[in-house]
Every structure is written in C-alpha cells, then in structure tokens.
Amino acid sequence: MRKLYTTSMVFLCNAQWRRVIAALVAAAPVVAGAFGYLPSGHASTGQAGYAGVWLDDKGEGAIEIAPCADRLCGRIVWLSAPLDKAGRPLTDGNNPDPRQRLRQICGLPVIGNLKRQRTGTWDEGWIYDPRQGKQFDVELRLRAADALEVTGYLGIKLLSESFMWRRAPVDLKRCG
C-alpha cells in the first residue's frame, strides 16, 4: 500500500510540473517580447509588431494600426479605388446610421479598443466593415513580421471568419 501511495504522489507532482512547464513555454514569447528579446522564429507580440500600415486581404485598402494609449486602433489610409463613379471620394454610404453616411472612407476609423491579451494577441475590440456597414468583434494575431491574421466574430469565436493582411510597402501613397 505504501508503494501505491508514493507512486500516486509522484504522479501528482509530475502532472503539476508538466502544467507549470507548459505554461512557461507558452508564455515565453510574450515575456521575451516584453523585454525586447525574441528567439529566432518568433514575431514580436507588443504594439510595435502590430503597429504599421497593413493591406487588407483583397489588396483594396490599407489600414494603419497604431497605439491608442494602452489599446490598439486603426483607420483607413489608402484605397485602390478611392473615388465613386462620379469622381467624388467614397463615403460610408452603407452605414446603418444615416448621419454617418457622408463620412469619407479615407481616414475612417475601422478598428478600435483592442486590448492586449496574455497570449500576446489583441482582442476585445471592434472592427468596422464599410462595405457591409457592419461592426464585428475582432482579434489580431501576428503570424510573422509582415503577416497579420484578422479574425472577425460576433460574441463568440465559434462562428468567426479570418483574413490574412500583409504589411504594406513603405512607399505606399496615402489618401486624403
């Protein structure tokens, strides 16, 4: 009986240690990124890695993501087709609020209130799609220095849609 008790105690200790080690390994990129050091193969997880100008998944627009205090936000800074058929700047015509429909798309805030998560991702914010005139919850996950996974969802991520954005060229001419 004593042998069984000792073996059970070792198993519990080993299980606890495995959980501790797994948590440390998972947190390593986040902790290292906070101190400016990342092993090869890991992208930065701080605001600096996410900040910059990103081309959307279709290459039709570019969004500048920047710190807003301790959060992240973003606005449209480039459009492949910035004018309507009459030659006027595109406006937020699909917005459900009629008072907002005259806002120009260029410069429009489309990402807001993203909060850094323990995993290094940014979540609990919103993203606005002017093509649909709809706002969604959003999570940003840096996949590489020039690849940003943008996941839009409504309340829960079970029914979500992800898009891959690419970092825009430095010489991208901004609208407005």
Backbone as CSV, one residue per row, in Angstrom:
resi,resn,N_x,N_y,N_z,CA_x,CA_y,CA_z,C_x,C_y,C_z
1,MET,0.822,-1.191,0.000,0.000,0.000,0.000,0.867,1.257,0.000
2,ARG,1.914,1.226,0.744,2.801,2.375,0.814,3.376,2.686,-0.568
3,LYS,3.739,1.695,-1.326,4.298,1.890,-2.674,3.278,2.592,-3.587
4,LEU,2.014,2.172,-3.535,0.964,2.795,-4.338,0.799,4.265,-3.965
5,TYR,0.825,4.561,-2.673,0.687,5.942,-2.210,1.839,6.801,-2.724
6,THR,3.058,6.307,-2.660,4.229,7.042,-3.117,4.151,7.288,-4.617
7,THR,3.755,6.282,-5.375,3.626,6.424,-6.819,2.572,7.468,-7.172
8,SER,1.452,7.468,-6.443,0.409,8.456,-6.693,0.907,9.857,-6.408
9,MET,1.671,10.020,-5.362,2.205,11.342,-5.019,3.162,11.832,-6.107
10,VAL,4.003,10.932,-6.624,4.924,11.316,-7.688,4.139,11.703,-8.935
11,PHE,3.087,10.943,-9.275,2.271,11.250,-10.442,1.654,12.635,-10.320
12,LEU,1.116,12.962,-9.140,0.516,14.275,-8.950,1.563,15.375,-9.098
13,CYS,2.727,15.151,-8.531,3.781,16.156,-8.634,4.220,16.322,-10.083
14,ASN,4.378,15.199,-10.794,4.770,15.276,-12.200,3.706,15.998,-13.032
15,ALA,2.439,15.722,-12.773,1.359,16.382,-13.508,1.380,17.887,-13.242
16,GLN,1.607,18.252,-11.988,1.669,19.677,-11.658,2.852,20.331,-12.363
17,TRP,3.994,19.663,-12.345,5.168,20.222,-13.011,4.957,20.336,-14.515
18,ARG,4.301,19.351,-15.114,4.028,19.428,-16.556,3.173,20.649,-16.872
19,ARG,2.162,20.944,-16.024,1.321,22.126,-16.239,2.131,23.410,-16.098
20,VAL,2.997,23.466,-15.104,3.827,24.656,-14.888,4.765,24.864,-16.071
21,ILE,5.418,23.777,-16.497,6.349,23.880,-17.625,5.609,24.272,-18.899
22,ALA,4.445,23.690,-19.151,3.661,24.041,-20.347,3.273,25.510,-20.315
23,ALA,2.883,26.023,-19.150,2.513,27.434,-19.042,3.719,28.331,-19.288
24,LEU,4.880,27.953,-18.780,6.091,28.749,-19.005,6.502,28.756,-20.472
25,VAL,6.423,27.603,-21.116,6.775,27.516,-22.539,5.815,28.359,-23.370
26,ALA,4.519,28.279,-23.062,3.531,29.061,-23.814,3.733,30.550,-23.613
27,ALA,4.150,30.958,-22.428,4.305,32.387,-22.118,5.646,32.936,-22.571
28,ALA,6.610,32.092,-22.902,7.960,32.551,-23.224,8.002,33.628,-24.306
29,PRO,7.320,33.477,-25.460,7.378,34.538,-26.460,6.794,35.853,-25.954
30,VAL,5.750,35.794,-25.152,5.132,37.008,-24.645,6.076,37.716,-23.683
31,VAL,6.664,36.950,-22.751,7.589,37.523,-21.782,8.820,38.059,-22.490
32,ALA,9.379,37.286,-23.403,10.564,37.726,-24.130,10.278,38.970,-24.948
33,GLY,9.113,39.017,-25.594,8.752,40.195,-26.385,8.624,41.432,-25.538
34,ALA,8.150,41.284,-24.322,8.016,42.426,-23.428,9.367,43.021,-23.078
35,PHE,10.430,42.199,-23.107,11.765,42.690,-22.787,12.603,42.953,-24.037
36,GLY,11.969,42.893,-25.204,12.675,43.222,-26.440,13.521,42.094,-26.995
37,TYR,13.449,40.892,-26.447,14.208,39.767,-26.944,13.251,38.671,-27.392
38,LEU,13.463,38.172,-28.570,12.676,37.029,-29.031,13.604,36.035,-29.700
39,PRO,13.478,34.753,-29.375,14.273,33.748,-30.073,13.938,33.754,-31.559
40,SER,14.827,33.232,-32.388,14.554,33.210,-33.824,13.271,32.436,-34.086
41,GLY,12.500,32.913,-35.070,11.252,32.258,-35.427,10.034,32.824,-34.720
42,HIS,10.227,33.734,-33.773,9.103,34.335,-33.068,8.952,35.790,-33.488
43,ALA,7.732,36.183,-33.812,7.450,37.582,-34.147,7.169,38.342,-32.863
44,SER,7.402,39.626,-32.878,7.124,40.463,-31.720,5.641,40.456,-31.407
45,THR,5.307,40.478,-30.125,3.907,40.448,-29.742,3.453,41.758,-29.136
46,GLY,4.321,42.767,-29.058,3.948,44.049,-28.491,3.261,44.924,-29.515
47,GLN,2.916,46.140,-29.105,2.255,47.074,-30.010,3.116,47.338,-31.239
48,ALA,4.441,47.423,-31.039,5.334,47.760,-32.147,5.203,46.766,-33.300
49,GLY,5.057,45.475,-33.017,4.924,44.481,-34.071,3.621,44.617,-34.837
50,TYR,2.589,45.066,-34.166,1.278,45.216,-34.785,1.129,46.588,-35.446
51,ALA,1.829,47.566,-34.934,1.710,48.924,-35.456,2.264,48.993,-36.874
52,GLY,1.640,49.822,-37.696,2.081,49.999,-39.068,0.900,49.996,-40.016
53,VAL,1.215,49.999,-41.289,0.177,50.022,-42.326,0.058,48.618,-42.912
54,TRP,-1.186,48.125,-42.967,-1.476,46.767,-43.417,-2.447,46.791,-44.591
55,LEU,-2.135,46.014,-45.634,-3.051,45.841,-46.768,-4.078,44.784,-46.402
56,ASP,-5.339,45.061,-46.682,-6.380,44.067,-46.384,-6.208,42.837,-47.269
57,ASP,-6.987,41.808,-46.992,-6.843,40.526,-47.680,-7.080,40.607,-49.172
58,LYS,-7.835,41.596,-49.653,-8.105,41.724,-51.087,-7.196,42.745,-51.763
59,GLY,-6.384,43.446,-50.993,-5.500,44.466,-51.545,-6.231,45.721,-51.981
60,GLU,-7.458,45.908,-51.492,-8.276,47.069,-51.879,-8.109,48.259,-50.952
61,GLY,-7.581,48.021,-49.771,-7.427,49.101,-48.812,-6.269,48.832,-47.883
62,ALA,-5.794,49.892,-47.247,-4.722,49.769,-46.258,-5.182,50.445,-44.983
63,ILE,-4.893,49.791,-43.871,-5.304,50.265,-42.564,-4.050,50.514,-41.745
64,GLU,-3.964,51.693,-41.159,-2.846,51.998,-40.272,-3.261,51.645,-38.851
65,ILE,-2.531,50.713,-38.248,-2.779,50.316,-36.869,-1.758,51.029,-35.997
66,ALA,-2.252,51.636,-34.922,-1.380,52.414,-34.048,-1.855,52.288,-32.603
67,PRO,-0.941,52.534,-31.653,-1.353,52.537,-30.251,-2.324,53.681,-29.961
68,CYS,-3.299,53.394,-29.144,-4.231,54.397,-28.613,-4.186,54.197,-27.106
69,ALA,-3.282,54.893,-26.433,-2.978,54.671,-25.017,-2.479,53.228,-24.881
70,ASP,-3.136,52.395,-24.077,-2.700,51.012,-23.912,-3.472,50.057,-24.821
71,ARG,-4.208,50.583,-25.759,-5.014,49.789,-26.702,-4.467,49.980,-28.120
72,LEU,-5.070,49.293,-29.080,-4.753,49.488,-30.493,-5.995,49.976,-31.222
73,CYS,-5.773,50.799,-32.232,-6.865,51.257,-33.089,-6.325,51.347,-34.513
74,GLY,-7.222,51.546,-35.471,-6.790,51.615,-36.858,-7.748,52.426,-37.710
75,ARG,-7.193,52.999,-38.774,-8.001,53.789,-39.699,-7.530,53.518,-41.122
76,ILE,-8.422,53.743,-42.069,-8.101,53.533,-43.482,-7.207,54.679,-43.958
77,VAL,-6.082,54.320,-44.582,-5.142,55.343,-45.065,-4.858,55.229,-46.564
78,TRP,-5.390,54.197,-47.223,-5.188,54.031,-48.663,-6.313,53.179,-49.221
79,LEU,-6.740,53.526,-50.432,-7.754,52.748,-51.154,-7.291,52.564,-52.590
80,SER,-7.497,51.374,-53.134,-7.124,51.142,-54.527,-8.030,51.932,-55.461
81,ALA,-9.283,52.132,-55.063,-10.254,52.913,-55.845,-10.930,53.901,-54.882
82,PRO,-10.312,55.060,-54.645,-10.821,55.992,-53.638,-12.007,56.847,-54.078
83,LEU,-12.367,56.786,-55.377,-13.433,57.645,-55.893,-14.629,56.830,-56.364
84,ASP,-15.816,57.416,-56.266,-17.020,56.754,-56.786,-17.122,56.991,-58.289
85,LYS,-18.192,56.533,-58.915,-18.361,56.656,-60.369,-18.428,58.100,-60.840
86,ALA,-18.839,59.003,-59.952,-18.932,60.426,-60.304,-17.621,61.164,-60.029
87,GLY,-16.592,60.441,-59.558,-15.297,61.065,-59.306,-15.185,61.705,-57.922
88,ARG,-16.140,61.455,-57.051,-16.102,62.003,-55.684,-15.485,60.978,-54.740
89,PRO,-14.866,61.429,-53.641,-14.320,60.485,-52.661,-15.415,59.561,-52.121
90,LEU,-15.071,58.295,-51.950,-16.017,57.323,-51.406,-16.454,57.736,-50.007
91,THR,-17.719,57.475,-49.722,-18.263,57.770,-48.389,-18.809,56.498,-47.757
92,ASP,-19.138,56.595,-46.494,-19.617,55.464,-45.699,-21.114,55.240,-45.942
93,GLY,-21.494,55.104,-47.191,-22.889,55.027,-47.604,-23.673,53.840,-47.096
94,ASN,-22.998,52.779,-46.643,-23.700,51.601,-46.135,-23.878,51.627,-44.622
95,ASN,-23.455,52.699,-43.988,-23.575,52.792,-42.535,-25.051,52.773,-42.145
96,PRO,-25.419,51.994,-41.127,-26.824,51.950,-40.719,-27.329,53.272,-40.124
97,ASP,-26.400,54.118,-39.675,-26.767,55.420,-39.129,-26.725,56.448,-40.260
98,PRO,-27.874,56.976,-40.698,-27.899,57.918,-41.821,-26.998,59.138,-41.610
99,ARG,-26.769,59.541,-40.368,-25.911,60.699,-40.083,-24.440,60.418,-40.376
100,GLN,-24.076,59.155,-40.450,-22.678,58.775,-40.680,-22.366,58.491,-42.156
101,ARG,-23.367,58.484,-42.996,-23.185,58.054,-44.385,-22.375,59.017,-45.253
102,LEU,-22.190,60.228,-44.824,-21.409,61.191,-45.605,-19.936,61.218,-45.204
103,ARG,-19.547,60.426,-44.200,-18.133,60.375,-43.794,-17.308,59.763,-44.917
104,GLN,-16.160,60.366,-45.194,-15.285,59.805,-46.215,-14.638,58.525,-45.703
105,ILE,-14.482,57.568,-46.622,-13.863,56.294,-46.271,-12.390,56.497,-45.923
106,CYS,-11.708,57.338,-46.681,-10.308,57.604,-46.381,-10.221,58.320,-45.029
107,GLY,-9.476,57.742,-44.115,-9.345,58.295,-42.777,-10.347,57.728,-41.778
108,LEU,-11.271,56.899,-42.264,-12.323,56.345,-41.418,-11.749,55.387,-40.360
109,PRO,-12.084,55.587,-39.088,-11.668,54.622,-38.065,-12.394,53.296,-38.297
110,VAL,-11.640,52.211,-38.403,-12.250,50.910,-38.659,-11.857,49.852,-37.626
111,ILE,-10.922,50.167,-36.750,-10.519,49.253,-35.680,-10.412,50.068,-34.403
112,GLY,-10.912,49.515,-33.302,-10.805,50.249,-32.054,-10.863,49.387,-30.820
113,ASN,-10.300,49.932,-29.754,-10.406,49.407,-28.398,-9.820,48.010,-28.216
114,LEU,-8.848,47.621,-29.049,-8.233,46.302,-28.905,-7.340,46.275,-27.672
115,LYS,-7.502,45.242,-26.886,-6.777,45.097,-25.633,-5.796,43.930,-25.752
116,ARG,-4.575,44.143,-25.271,-3.572,43.078,-25.325,-3.975,41.942,-24.394
117,GLN,-3.841,40.727,-24.898,-4.186,39.534,-24.140,-2.912,38.876,-23.604
118,ARG,-3.051,38.022,-22.623,-1.893,37.319,-22.048,-1.170,36.482,-23.089
119,THR,-1.868,36.041,-24.113,-1.270,35.202,-25.157,-0.448,36.011,-26.152
120,GLY,-0.500,37.345,-26.049,0.219,38.196,-26.996,-0.655,38.683,-28.132
121,THR,-1.858,38.148,-28.263,-2.788,38.625,-29.291,-3.465,39.893,-28.786
122,TRP,-4.236,40.524,-29.659,-5.041,41.700,-29.293,-6.491,41.351,-29.567
123,ASP,-7.376,41.590,-28.597,-8.762,41.155,-28.700,-9.639,42.109,-27.891
124,GLU,-10.918,41.791,-27.827,-11.919,42.542,-27.072,-12.180,43.932,-27.665
125,GLY,-11.859,44.101,-28.931,-12.124,45.355,-29.618,-13.142,45.147,-30.728
126,TRP,-13.198,46.120,-31.641,-14.160,46.052,-32.732,-13.475,46.359,-34.061
127,ILE,-14.107,45.889,-35.130,-13.686,46.219,-36.486,-14.946,46.565,-37.270
128,TYR,-14.843,47.597,-38.095,-15.981,48.056,-38.886,-15.684,47.783,-40.352
129,ASP,-16.632,47.185,-41.043,-16.504,46.914,-42.475,-17.410,47.886,-43.223
130,PRO,-16.836,48.925,-43.851,-17.674,49.902,-44.545,-18.394,49.328,-45.766
131,ARG,-17.894,48.220,-46.334,-18.589,47.599,-47.474,-19.940,47.050,-47.050
132,GLN,-20.001,46.539,-45.815,-21.242,45.973,-45.296,-21.982,46.949,-44.379
133,GLY,-21.279,47.948,-43.881,-21.865,48.851,-42.901,-22.101,48.151,-41.577
134,LYS,-21.228,47.201,-41.244,-21.404,46.409,-40.023,-20.142,46.417,-39.178
135,GLN,-20.364,46.314,-37.872,-19.269,46.239,-36.910,-19.231,44.838,-36.299
136,PHE,-18.024,44.329,-36.091,-17.818,42.997,-35.532,-16.808,43.066,-34.396
137,ASP,-16.787,42.031,-33.561,-15.701,41.851,-32.602,-14.492,41.414,-33.417
138,VAL,-13.286,41.678,-32.898,-12.102,41.335,-33.671,-10.955,40.892,-32.772
139,GLU,-10.155,39.983,-33.322,-8.906,39.558,-32.699,-7.811,39.711,-33.739
140,LEU,-6.659,40.242,-33.336,-5.489,40.339,-34.202,-4.413,39.411,-33.668
141,ARG,-3.808,38.671,-34.590,-2.734,37.742,-34.212,-1.612,37.897,-35.232
142,LEU,-0.442,38.304,-34.776,0.713,38.467,-35.646,1.271,37.093,-35.981
143,ARG,1.268,36.733,-37.262,1.759,35.420,-37.692,3.218,35.479,-38.119
144,ALA,3.660,36.641,-38.578,5.050,36.901,-38.956,5.191,38.415,-38.960
145,ALA,6.400,38.896,-39.159,6.618,40.344,-39.134,5.757,41.059,-40.166
146,ASP,5.405,40.367,-41.259,4.614,41.001,-42.323,3.284,40.305,-42.572
147,ALA,2.816,39.490,-41.628,1.548,38.762,-41.787,0.704,38.901,-40.525
148,LEU,-0.489,39.462,-40.696,-1.398,39.705,-39.581,-2.700,38.959,-39.829
149,GLU,-3.062,38.072,-38.918,-4.329,37.358,-39.020,-5.404,38.176,-38.307
150,VAL,-6.448,38.527,-39.035,-7.552,39.319,-38.510,-8.776,38.417,-38.456
151,THR,-9.302,38.203,-37.250,-10.457,37.321,-37.071,-11.643,38.144,-36.594
152,GLY,-12.675,38.194,-37.413,-13.903,38.884,-37.053,-14.922,37.880,-36.540
153,TYR,-15.652,38.272,-35.497,-16.647,37.372,-34.918,-17.739,38.189,-34.239
154,LEU,-18.819,37.529,-33.901,-19.928,38.168,-33.183,-20.101,37.471,-31.841
155,GLY,-19.523,38.041,-30.811,-19.681,37.497,-29.467,-18.801,36.313,-29.138
156,ILE,-18.871,35.245,-29.941,-18.041,34.066,-29.701,-17.272,33.735,-30.977
157,LYS,-16.104,33.165,-30.809,-15.247,32.882,-31.964,-15.616,31.598,-32.692
158,LEU,-16.596,30.887,-32.174,-17.022,29.657,-32.827,-17.471,29.936,-34.259
159,LEU,-18.186,31.013,-34.452,-18.626,31.427,-35.788,-17.839,32.675,-36.173
160,SER,-16.635,32.462,-36.648,-15.761,33.578,-36.983,-15.254,33.431,-38.413
161,GLU,-14.649,34.495,-38.886,-14.020,34.466,-40.206,-12.676,35.160,-40.083
162,SER,-11.632,34.517,-40.593,-10.277,35.065,-40.501,-9.764,35.465,-41.867
163,PHE,-8.969,36.520,-41.860,-8.359,37.052,-43.073,-6.891,37.302,-42.786
164,MET,-6.048,37.175,-43.814,-4.631,37.448,-43.645,-4.309,38.786,-44.310
165,TRP,-3.826,39.715,-43.527,-3.388,41.014,-44.024,-1.872,40.991,-44.135
166,ARG,-1.359,41.719,-45.101,0.094,41.825,-45.328,0.541,43.258,-45.071
167,ARG,1.758,43.382,-44.548,2.298,44.709,-44.289,2.449,45.445,-45.621
168,ALA,2.019,46.692,-45.647,2.055,47.495,-46.875,3.478,47.967,-47.153
169,PRO,3.783,48.240,-48.423,5.096,48.795,-48.746,5.280,50.152,-48.055
170,VAL,6.504,50.443,-47.705,6.814,51.688,-47.003,6.441,52.907,-47.843
171,ASP,6.564,52.804,-49.157,6.312,53.951,-50.031,4.846,54.056,-50.494
172,LEU,3.939,53.356,-49.846,2.520,53.412,-50.213,2.013,54.859,-50.085
173,LYS,1.415,55.364,-51.154,0.914,56.730,-51.129,-0.431,56.744,-50.400
174,ARG,-0.518,57.554,-49.376,-1.734,57.621,-48.561,-2.784,58.518,-49.198
175,CYS,-4.028,58.192,-48.923,-5.117,59.019,-49.430,-5.372,60.192,-48.479
176,GLY,-6.125,61.163,-48.961,-6.542,62.305,-48.145,-5.402,63.127,-47.723
